[in-house]
Amino acid sequence: MKEALLQVIKKEVHLPDKEAALALSYFKSRKFKRNDILLQSGSVAKEVFFVVKGLLHQYYIDDAGNERTCDFTFENGFSTDLEGFTRKTPSASTIKALKETNCLVISCPNLMQLMKDSQAVSDFFNVVVENIASESMRRTKSLLTNSPEKTDLQNCWNNSLIFFKKYLSVTLLSISELPPKVLAASKKE
């Protein structure tokens, strides 16, 4: 189980054996059932979750009471409310297991200590944060520059229709109402 974490880290940075053993000693294995809440909005994010097997859904509730998806975390991915975790402030989002999920979990104090003790792990988590920032910028740019149809279709082809529906809060009927020319053009891209 912990080997998956090492493989992900080693894809980004050189991780000496001594630092690998140290890193593994900080992560604890936890299992979550379908619909278990790993982080409730309003509480401070105190842990980072590495998904070994399963799927996590991060979302918030907007002012109208609608669930809005922030992210899905698939196997070999990390999840937390980054702002709440780093600033120790109440989280704006909730993280829920969409199916039975096995995670490796590290607490905030342990992660901070590990990053002090291991330059490789520190470098790795800097890459993780850079990737999160880049993805956030890509999403923002897409929402600001693309037509709603193009943004919708890019998400549709990159994610399953179920995740697309949740992500955009649309119905499958509204997807089917997209003009045939738009659907055909998006398949060529």
C-alpha positions as CSV (number, residue, x, y, z in Angstrom):
1,M,0.0,0.0,0.0
2,K,2.7,2.5,0.9
3,E,4.7,1.5,-2.2
4,A,2.2,3.4,-4.3
5,L,3.1,6.6,-2.4
6,L,6.8,6.1,-2.9
7,Q,6.3,5.6,-6.6
8,V,4.4,8.8,-6.9
9,I,7.1,10.8,-5.0
10,K,9.9,9.2,-7.0
11,K,8.3,10.3,-10.3
12,E,8.9,13.9,-9.3
13,V,12.0,13.9,-7.1
14,H,15.0,11.7,-6.2
15,L,14.1,10.1,-2.9
16,P,17.0,8.4,-1.0
17,D,16.1,5.2,0.8
18,K,16.7,6.7,4.2
19,E,14.2,9.6,3.4
20,A,11.8,7.1,1.9
21,A,11.7,5.1,5.1
22,L,11.3,8.3,7.1
23,A,8.4,9.5,4.9
24,L,6.6,6.1,5.2
25,S,6.9,6.2,9.0
26,Y,4.7,9.4,9.1
27,F,1.8,8.1,6.9
28,K,-0.9,6.0,8.5
29,S,-3.3,3.7,6.7
30,R,-7.0,4.4,7.0
31,K,-10.1,3.0,5.3
32,F,-13.2,4.9,4.6
33,K,-16.6,3.6,3.6
34,R,-18.8,5.0,0.8
35,N,-20.2,8.4,1.8
36,D,-17.8,8.8,4.8
37,I,-16.9,12.4,5.4
38,L,-13.1,12.9,5.7
39,L,-13.3,16.6,6.2
40,Q,-16.5,18.6,7.0
41,S,-16.8,22.2,5.9
42,G,-16.3,24.6,8.8
43,S,-13.7,22.4,10.5
44,V,-10.0,23.0,10.1
45,A,-8.2,20.6,7.7
46,K,-5.7,18.8,9.9
47,E,-4.7,16.0,7.5
48,V,-3.6,15.3,3.9
49,F,-5.1,12.2,2.2
50,F,-3.2,10.1,-0.4
51,V,-5.7,7.8,-2.2
52,V,-4.3,4.3,-2.7
53,K,-7.6,2.8,-3.8
54,G,-11.0,4.5,-4.2
55,L,-12.3,8.0,-5.0
56,L,-12.8,11.2,-3.1
57,H,-15.1,14.1,-3.9
58,Q,-14.4,17.6,-2.7
59,Y,-17.2,20.1,-2.8
60,Y,-18.8,23.1,-1.2
61,I,-22.4,24.3,-0.8
62,D,-23.1,27.6,-2.5
63,D,-25.4,30.4,-1.2
64,A,-28.4,28.8,-2.9
65,G,-27.8,25.5,-1.2
66,N,-26.4,23.7,-4.2
67,E,-23.5,21.3,-4.1
68,R,-20.6,22.5,-6.2
69,T,-17.7,20.2,-7.0
70,C,-14.2,21.5,-6.5
71,D,-12.3,18.3,-7.3
72,F,-12.3,14.5,-7.6
73,T,-9.2,12.7,-6.2
74,F,-8.5,9.4,-7.9
75,E,-6.0,6.7,-7.0
76,N,-2.4,8.1,-6.5
77,G,-3.7,11.6,-5.8
78,F,-3.7,13.9,-2.8
79,S,-6.6,15.7,-1.2
80,T,-7.1,18.3,1.5
81,D,-8.5,21.7,1.8
82,L,-5.2,23.5,1.0
83,E,-6.2,26.9,2.3
84,G,-7.6,25.6,5.5
85,F,-4.7,23.2,6.0
86,T,-2.0,25.8,5.5
87,R,-3.6,28.7,7.3
88,K,-5.3,26.6,10.0
89,T,-8.7,28.2,9.2
90,P,-12.1,26.6,8.8
91,S,-12.5,24.7,5.6
92,A,-14.8,26.0,2.9
93,S,-15.2,22.5,1.4
94,T,-16.2,19.0,2.4
95,I,-14.3,15.9,1.3
96,K,-16.3,12.7,1.0
97,A,-15.5,9.1,-0.1
98,L,-17.6,8.3,-3.2
99,K,-16.8,4.6,-2.7
100,E,-14.8,2.4,-0.3
101,T,-11.5,4.2,-0.2
102,N,-8.1,3.3,1.2
103,C,-5.9,6.3,2.1
104,L,-2.5,7.0,3.5
105,V,-3.0,9.9,5.9
106,I,-0.5,12.4,7.4
107,S,-1.3,15.1,9.9
108,C,-0.4,18.8,9.5
109,P,2.3,18.7,12.3
110,N,3.8,15.5,11.0
111,L,3.9,16.8,7.4
112,M,5.6,20.0,8.6
113,Q,8.2,18.0,10.5
114,L,8.7,15.6,7.6
115,M,9.3,18.5,5.3
116,K,11.9,19.9,7.7
117,D,13.6,16.5,8.0
118,S,13.5,15.5,4.3
119,Q,14.5,17.9,1.5
120,A,13.2,15.4,-1.1
121,V,9.7,15.3,0.5
122,S,9.8,19.1,0.9
123,D,10.6,19.4,-2.8
124,F,7.9,16.9,-3.7
125,F,5.1,18.7,-1.8
126,N,6.2,22.0,-3.4
127,V,5.6,20.3,-6.8
128,V,2.2,19.1,-5.6
129,V,1.2,22.7,-4.6
130,E,2.5,24.1,-7.9
131,N,0.4,21.5,-9.7
132,I,-2.7,22.5,-7.7
133,A,-2.0,26.2,-8.5
134,S,-1.5,25.4,-12.2
135,E,-4.7,23.4,-12.4
136,S,-6.6,26.2,-10.7
137,M,-5.3,28.7,-13.2
138,R,-6.1,26.4,-16.1
139,R,-9.7,26.1,-14.9
140,T,-10.1,29.8,-14.3
141,K,-8.7,30.6,-17.7
142,S,-11.0,28.1,-19.3
143,L,-14.0,29.5,-17.6
144,L,-13.1,33.1,-18.5
145,T,-12.1,32.5,-22.1
146,N,-14.0,29.6,-23.5
147,S,-17.7,29.6,-24.4
148,P,-19.8,27.7,-22.0
149,E,-20.4,25.0,-24.6
150,K,-16.6,24.5,-25.2
151,T,-15.9,24.5,-21.5
152,D,-18.7,22.0,-20.9
153,L,-17.5,19.7,-23.6
154,Q,-13.9,19.8,-22.6
155,N,-15.0,18.7,-19.1
156,C,-17.3,16.1,-20.6
157,W,-14.6,14.4,-22.7
158,N,-12.0,14.6,-19.9
159,N,-14.3,13.2,-17.2
160,S,-17.1,10.7,-17.2
161,L,-20.6,12.0,-17.8
162,I,-21.5,11.4,-14.1
163,F,-18.6,13.6,-12.9
164,F,-19.4,16.1,-15.6
165,K,-23.0,16.3,-14.4
166,K,-21.9,16.9,-10.8
167,Y,-19.1,19.3,-11.7
168,L,-21.3,21.6,-13.7
169,S,-24.6,20.9,-11.9
170,V,-26.3,20.1,-15.2
171,T,-28.7,17.4,-16.1
172,L,-28.0,14.8,-18.8
173,L,-31.0,16.2,-20.7
174,S,-29.2,19.6,-21.0
175,I,-26.1,17.8,-22.3
176,S,-28.3,16.2,-25.0
177,E,-29.7,19.6,-25.9
178,L,-26.3,20.8,-27.0
179,P,-26.3,21.6,-30.8
180,P,-25.1,18.6,-32.8
181,K,-22.4,20.8,-34.5
182,V,-20.9,21.6,-31.1
183,L,-20.8,17.9,-30.2
184,A,-19.3,16.9,-33.5
185,A,-16.7,19.7,-33.4
186,S,-15.6,18.8,-29.9
187,K,-14.9,15.2,-30.9
188,K,-12.4,16.4,-33.5
189,E,-10.3,18.3,-31.0
